[in-house]
Amino acid sequence: MKRLLHKVQPILDELLDNGQGTRMEIFNRTDISTGWEEFKRLIGMLTSQGLIEIVAIPGTIQTGFDLTEEGHEFVHSLRQ
């Protein structure tokens, strides 16, 4: 679990600090060492765990990702 947390924490921190975005925007904003394929798998896993959700990006027809309430609580608990 610790190794997986090391991989997803930059994604969760990015969403908390800078808000929602498309997968590509979040990938580009994070300093993550995984490739694009693994990043997409991590996003899928975080979505299935209920930590992030798919949201509409205002002013566009695109969808993006943002933290759920549970995701906010989880990231805040990591930062304490």
Helices and strands as residue ranges (DSSP letters): H 2-18, H 23-29, H 36-48, E 52-56, E 63-67, H 69-79
